[in-house]
Amino acid sequence: MNDLKRVFSFIKPFRKEFLAAVIFVMAETGFELVIPLLMADIIDTGIPSRDIRYILQLGIQMSILAVLSLVTGLLYARYAAKTAMGYGAAVREAEFAKIQSYSFSNLDHFSTSSLITRLTTDITVMQNALTGGLRPMIRGPFMLVMGIFLAFLMNRKLALVFIVCTPLLGIILALIVRKVAPLYSRQQNCMDHLNRVVQENITAIRAIKAFVRGEREEERFQEANETLMDTSRTTFHYAVLNVPSFQLTMYTSIVLILWFGGNFIQAGSMKVGELTGFLSYVMQIINSLMMISNVFLMLTRSLASARRICEVFDEKPALSSPEHPTGTIRDGSIDFDHVSFKYHQNAKEYTMRDISLHIPSGSTVGIIGGTGSSKSTLVQLIPRLYDVTEGSVRVGGSDVRECPLHQLRDQVAIVLQKNVLFSGTIRENLQWGNASASDEELWEACRMACAHEFVSSFPDGLDTMLEEGGGNLSGGQRQRLCIARTLLKKPKVLIFDDSTSAVDTATEGKIRQALLALPETTKLIIAQRITSVMHADQIIILEDGRIHALGDHPSLLASDPVYQEIYASQMKGGMEDGAN
C-alpha cells in the first residue's frame, strides 16, 4: 500500500480538482438517496388519499433532485478527468525524468520493453484506477452508510438482514483479492515480454527479411501473445467471480426482505410504500457494495503497477554530479591512474585491470585491439558513462568524479559505436551538438565530416526529413552526420568509437585531414583498420583489458609482434588480394 500512496502523491498539484470531484460525487449521491423517501411518501400518503396535487408536488421534487444529480454527476466527470489526466502526465514526466538520470549501469537493470511498459501501460492502469475508481470509492461507502442508516430508519428489523450479508460478502472479496493479486503482476510481466518481441521484430525487420525468418518471428509473437492471453484469461476468470457471488448473496437478501416484509404488511406493522422505499435502498446498497468490490479489485491491479513504477523511482542513479564540484576542464589532457573496472560490483573478474596512461592535450591517439579487449570501455570512463572501480581518471588535470557532469560531457564528446539519429530534419539532428549553430557552422561541420556532399545533393538540404533512426540513409552517411553533430560541440576531447567503420578509406582520410584543423582538441580513435590509427601520435594496443603495448606506428611496427601481425594481415594481405 505504500507504493500506492507514493504514486498517488502526484495528485497534489491537482488537489483542487480532486476535492471538487469528491464534493460533486457526494452531492450526486445525496440527491439520489432522498428520492426513495419521496417515492415512499407518494405511495403511502399521496396515492391512498388520491391527492393529485400532493403527488405532483413530490414528483416535481423528485425530478429536481434527478436533474441536480445529473448536473453534479457531469461536474464530477469533468473534474475527475482533469485530475486523472493531469496526474497521469505528472507521473509519466517524473518517471521519464528519473530514467534520464540513469547511467548505463542503471539501464542494465531494466529491459527497454519493460521501461516502455512502465511508462505507458502501468501509468494507464493508474489513470484508469483514478477515473474509474474515484466515483465508486467515494460514492460506494457514502451510499452504503447512508443507505443502511435510512434503511434502519425505515425498518430496523428488515435492516438486520444486511448485518448477516455484509461479513459474508467481505469474506468472498478477501478470497478473490488474495487469488488475483499475484496474477496481475504476472500479467504485466507478460506484457513486458510481448513488447520486447514486438520491439525486436520492428528494430531488426531488415535482418528478419534478409534471413527469411518471418515465420519464426510470427511464432515467437504468437507464443508471447498466447501467454499474455492465457494469463489475462486466468486473472479475469477469478476477478469476475465477485459479480455472481455478490449477486447471489444480495438477491438472496432481497428475497428474504420480501418474505419478511410481506409478513409485516399482512400483520399491519409495515406499509407497502415503506417496503417499496426500503427495496430502493436495498438496490442502492447492493450497487454500493458492488462498487466497493470493484474498487478493491482495481486497487489490487493498481498495486501491481504502482510497485513496478516505484521500482523505477527507487533505482538510485549510479552516477551523479558532485554536490560541491571542485574540478574544472582546463585542457584536453587525459590521465588514467591505476584504473581497474568491472561492470558489476559482485563480478569476480575485472574487465580492465591496472591501466596507467597519460595523453597530452591536443594529441591524436589510436586504440586498437581484438574483440572484447575493452577498447570501448576504456573511452567510456572518460566522460563518466561508467565510473571506475579502482583508481582515477583525470581530464584537464581534474578527477572526472569531481567535475559537474554537464560540463564534463560538454567538453568530452564521443561518437558512439552505434550511430543514433532521430526522426526529424538533418538540421535538428545536427543541432544536438549546438542548438544555436548557424547554417554556416552546420555546413562547416558537414564539410569536416565529409557529409556536405550528400546533404547538399538532397533537394531540401539541411531541412531533409530523416526517418526513425536515419533509416533513409546509408550506414556511412549516418556515421558522417554523427561525426558532424559531435564536431559542433567544439570539445576539448573528441572520441571516435569505431565511428568510421562504414566509411571508405578515402573518405576516412579526408576526415582525418580535416581533424588536423583542431590542434587543441585531443582526439582518441578506436578502430579495427590499422590505416585509421597509423598516423596517430601514439597507438595503444589493448589485450584482455590491459595495455599490451604503447608507441607510435614506426616503433610498434619494429618491435611489437602483435602490431606486426595486425599490420601484416591488413596491409600485406590486402595488397596480395588486390594483386590477384
N, C-alpha and C positions, 0 to 999 in steps of 0.2 A: 504493500500500500504506500510505502514511502516513495516508490518510483512514480506512482500515480500522482502523489502530492507534488513531487518535484516538477513533473511535466505539466501539470495543470497550473503551476505557479505562473506560467507565461500568460495567464488570463489577466494578470494585474493591470496592464495598460488599458484593458477594456472592461474594467470593473464597473464603470457607469452603465455601459450597455448590458452587462451581465445582470446588474441589480435591477435595471428596468425590465429585462426579460423575466426575472423571478417575480417581480411585483405584478406584472401583467398576467402571468400564468396563474398566480394565486387569485387575482381578481376574477379571471375567467372561471376558475373552479368554484369560487364563492357564488358567482351568479348562477351557475348550473345547479348548485346544491339547494338553492332556495326554491327552484321550480317544482320539485316534488311536493314540498309543503303546500304550495298554492294549488297544485293539482289535487291533493288530498282534500283540501278545503272545498274545492269545487264539487267533488264527488259527494262529500259528506254533508255539506251545507247548501250549496247552490242548487244542485240537481233535486234533492228531496223537496226543497221549498219552492222549486220552479222559479227561482228569482233570476230572470234573464239578465237584468241589469248587473246583479252581483257576479254572475258568471262571466259576462263581458268585461267587467272591471278587472277581475282576476286574470282573464285571458289576455287582456291588454298588458297587464303587469308581467305575465309570463313572456309575452312577445318582446317587451322592452328588455327583460333580462336575457332573452335569447340573442337579441341584437347586440347588447352590451358584451355578452360572452363572445360573440363573433368578432367584434371590434377589438377587444382585448386579446383574443387569440391571434388576430392578424398582427397586432402591435408586438406581441411576444415573438412571432415568427420573424419579424423584421429585426428586432434587437438580438435575437438568438443567432440569426445568420451573420450579423455584423460581428458578434462576439466570436463565433466559431471560425469564420474566415480570417479574421484578424489574428486569432490565436494560432491557427494553423500556419499562417505566414510567419509569425514570430518564432515558432518552434523550428520551422524549416530554415529560417535565416540563421538562428542561433546554432543549429546543428551543422549547417554548411560552413559557418564561420569557424566552428570548432575543428572541422575536417581540414580547413585551410591552415590551421595552426599545427597540424601533424607534420612530423618528419617522415622520412621514408620508412624508418623502423616502425613507426606507429601504423602506417598504412599496411605494413606486412601482417598486422593482426586481423585485418578485415579484407574480405574479397570485395572487388569493385561492385559486383552484383548485390552483395549484402548491403553495402553503403547506399546504393541506389534504392533498394527496397526500404531501408530505414528512413530515407529522405522522402519517399513517396508513399508507399503502401501503409507503413506503420503510422505516419503522421495523418494520413487519410482516415485510418481507423480511429485515431484520437479525435479528429474533427467530427467524424460521424457519431462518436460517443457523446460529443457535446451537443450537436444538432439534434440527434435522435434521443439522447438520454436526458437532456436538461428538463424538457417538458414532463416526462413521466417521473423523473427524480424529484421534482417539486410537486407536481400535481398528484402523483400516486400517494405519498404519505399524507399530504394535506387532505385529499379526498377520503382516504381511509379513516383518518382520525375523526374528521368532521362527519363522515357518513355513519361511522359507528356511534358517535355521540348523538346524532339526530335519530338514529335507529333506536338507541336506548331511550331517548326522549319520547319517542312514539310508543314503544312497547318493550319493556325490559325483558320479559320472558322470551320473546322471539329473538331478541338480540343475543341471548346466551348461546344461540347456535354458532355464532362466529367465534366464540371463545373455544369451542371444540374444534372448529375447522382450521383456525389460524396456525396452531402448533403443527398440525399435520402438513399443511402447505409449506411451513418453514423447513420441516424435515426433508420433504421432497426436493425443494430448491437446493438445500445443502448437498444432497447426494448428487444432483445434476451438476452443480458447480464443481464439486470435487472431481468428478469424472471428466468434465470438459476442459478445465483449466490447463492441464498439460498438453491437451490436443491442440489448443490454439497456438502454443509455442511451436509445436511440430509443424503446424500448417504454415507459419511464417517462414520456417526454415526451408520447407518445400518450395515456397515462393522464391526464396533466395536462389535455390538450385535451378529453378525454371528460368529465372532472369539470367543466371550465368550461362546457361545453354544458349539462350537467345542472343546474348551479347557476344559470345564467342563465335556463333554462327554468322552474325552480321559483320563482325570485325574481320573474320577470316573468309568471307564469302568467295574471294578470288581464288584462294588456295583450295577451298572445297570444290569449286567448279573445275579447277585445273586437275585435281586428283580424282574427279568424278566420285566424290563422297557424299553427294546429296542425299542418297537413300539412307546412308548410315546416320547422317545428321538428323534426318526425319525420324529415324528410330530412337535416337537419343532424346529428341524433343518429345516424342510420343511417350517414352518411358517416364521422363520428368513430369509431363503433363498428367499422365495417368496416376502417378504417385501423389501429385497435388490433389487430383480429383478424388482419389480414394481417401486421403487424409481429410479433405473437406467434407466428404460424404459422411465419414465416421463422426467427425466433430458435430456436424449439424444434426446427425441422427440422434445423438444424445441431447443436443441443445434444444431441439423442438419437443422433447418429451415433456417439458414444462407446460405446454399448451394443453394436451389431453389430460395430464394429471390435474392441472388446476380446474379445467372444465368439469372433470368427473367429480372432484371434491366439492366445487362450488355449486354445481347444478344439483348435486345430492342435497346440499344445504337448502336450495330453493324448494325442492320437493318437500323437505321436512318443514320448512316455513309455511308452505301452502297447506300442508296437512294440519299442523298445529294452529295456523291462522284460521283455517276453515272451522276447526272445532271451537276456537274462541268466538268467531262470528255467530255460530249456532248457539253458543252459551250466552251471547249478548254482551260479552266483555270486550268486543272489538268491532269496529265498523268496517265496511267494505272499502271505503276511501282510505282509511288508515292502513289497511293491508296493501292496497294498491301503491300508496306512497312509500310504504315500507319496502315493497318489492323494487321500487325505483332505486331506493338507497342500496338494496342488495346488489342490483346490477352495477351501480357505481362502485360499490366496494369490490365486486369481482373485477371490474375493469382496473381499479387501482392496484389490486393485488397482482393482476397480470402485468401491469406497468412495472411494478416493483421487481417482479421476477425477471422481466426483460432487461431492466436496468442492471440487475446483478449479473446476468449473462453478458451484457455489453461491457460492464466493468471488468469482468473476467477476461474477455478478449482484449480489452484496452490494457489490462495489466501486463499481458504478454508483449504488446507493442511498446508500452511505456518502459518496460525492462530493457528492451532492445535499444530504444532511443537513449536511455540513461547510460548504457554501455559506451555509446559514442561520447557522451559528455564526461564520463568517468575516466576515459582514456587520457592519461597525462602525457602531454607532448614531451617527447624525448629531448627536443631541442628548444631553447627559448633564448631570447636576448637577456643578457645580464641586467639585473636591476640597476646597477651602478657601473655602466661600461667605462673602462679606462683606456681601451685600445683605440688607436687610430691607424688608418691605412695610409702611411706616408708615401710608399712607393710600391713597386711590384715584386720586391724580393720575397722569396718563399724559403722557409726553413722547416725541415722535418727533424725533430729531435727525439731519437729513440722511439719512434712511433710503432705501436702494435695495435691491431684492430681485429675484432670479431663481431659479427652481426648480432649475436645474442650473448648476453652475459653468461648464460649457463652452457655455452658451447665449449666443447673440450679442446678444440683446435683453433688457433688464431688464423684468420685469413691472411693477415700481413704480420710480419714479425721483425721488430728492431730495425726500422727504416730511419736512417740519418742521412740528410741531404740538404745542400744549400744551392739555391737557384738565384743568381744575381738578377736584379731588376733590369728589364729590357732585353734579357737574353731569350734565345729560342731553344727549347728543349724538346727532343723527341723521346717518346716512350714506346718501346716495343716489347714483345714477349708472347709466349704461347697463350692459347685459350685457357682462362682460369688462373692466369698469373697475377691477377689483382691490379691490372692497369687502370680500369675504371674506378675501382675502389680507392686507389691512391689519389686520383684527382678530385673525387667527390668529397674527400676530407678537407680540401682547401676552402670551398665556400660553405662548409659545415652542413652538407646534406646528410652527413653522418658525423658523429663525434668520435674522436679517438678513444680507444680503450685504455691505452697507456701512452705516456709521452705527451708531446705537444706539437702543434702546427702553428707556425707564425707567418703572417703576411705583413709586409711592410714593417717588420720588427715587433708586431703585436700578436699575442696569442689570439687566435680566432675566437676562442671562448670568451674573451674579454671585449670583443667588438660588438656593436649593435648589428643584429642580423641583417637589417635592411641596408646598412652602409656596407657591410662586408660583401653582400651579394650584388650590390650595385658596382662594386669595384672588381669583383671576381666574376667574370661572365663565362658561362660554359655552354658549348653547343653539344647537346647530349647525343649519345649514340643513336637513340630513337628520335627521328625527326617528328616534331609536333607542330602542325599548323591547324588553325581554327577556321571554321566556316565564316566567311566574310570576305572583304576585299584584300588584295595584296597590301594596300596601304595600311589597313587596320592591323594586319599581321605584323608588318614591319614596325609599326608604332608601338608595339610591345617593348621594343628596345628603347624608344624615346618618344613619348607621347606628343611632344611639342616639335618633333622634327619637321623641317620644311621639305618641300618637294626636292629641292636641290640636294639636301642632305640624304634623302631617301635614295635618289638616283646615284649619288656618290657611293653609298654603301652597296648598292646593287652592282656598280662597276667594280668595286674591290672584290666582291664575291662572285664576279662573272655571271651575275643574274640579269644584268641590264639587257643582254642580247635577246633573251626570250620574253622578258617583261615588256620591252619596247615593241616586240612583234605582235602582242595582243592588241586588238582594236581599242580596248579601254585602258591599256597601260596599267598604271598603279591601281586603277579602280576595277580591275578584273576580279570577278567573284570567284572565290575558291570553294570547292565542295568540302564537306566534312573531312578533316584530316588531309586536305590538299589532294583529294583523290583524282582531280583532273590534271595533276602534274606528274611528271616522271619522278623517280627517286632522286636523280641528280638535281633536278630543278628544286625539289623540296629542300634538299641539303643546302643548296646555294642561297635560298631565301632565308633559311635558318641562320646561316653564317652572316648574311647581310643584317638581319634583325639583331644579332649579337654585337656586330660592329657598331651599331648605332648607340650602344650604351657607352662607348668610348671608355672601356675599363682599364684598370692598371694591370690586370691579369686576364689573359684570354686563353681558354682551354678548348681544344678540339678533341672530342672523344670519338675517334674514328669517324669523323663527320664529313670526310671526303671519299668514303669508300665507294659511293655510287657515281663519282665524278671521274672522267677520263684523265689520264696523266697530263695531257697538255693543259687542260683547264685547271687542274690542281697546281701546275707550275705557275700559271698566271696568278692564281690566288696567293700562292706563296710569295711571288714577287710583289704583289700589292701590299702584303703584310709588312714588307720592309719599310713602308712609309710610316710605320708605327714604332719608332725606335725606343720609345719609353715604355712600351707595353710588353710585359713578359708573356711569352707565347709557349704553351705546352701542347704538343701534338701527339696524340695517341694514334698509331697507325699499324696496319698489317703490312703495307708495302714499304720496303726499305727506301724507295725513292722519295717517300713523303718526309723522311727524317734525316736523310744522309747529309743535308745541308745545314742541320741544326748546330748550334754552338756546342751542345753536348747531348749525348744519347744515353738513355737509361735502359738497361736490359733487365727486365723483371723475370724471375723464375720462382714459382711456388711461393709467392708472397714476399720474396726477398730480392734485394738488389744483387744481381749476378755480376754486372759489370757497368762501368760508367766511363765515358770518354767521348771524344769526337770520332767522326767517321774514319779518318786515316788510322788513328791509334787502335781502334777496335778491330778494324779490318786486318791490322798487322798482328794483333796479339790475342784476340778472343776467339776461341773455336766456335762458340755458339753464333756469334755475329758472322763469322766466316761462312758457317753453314747456311744461315738465312740469306746472306748475300749470294752465295753460290746457287741456291735453289731458285732465287727470284731473278737474278741478273743473268748469270751464265746460262741457266736452264731456259730462260726466256729467249735469249739470243739463238740458242740451238733450235728451239721450236720455231722461231721465226725464220731461220735459215731453211728449215725443211719446208 
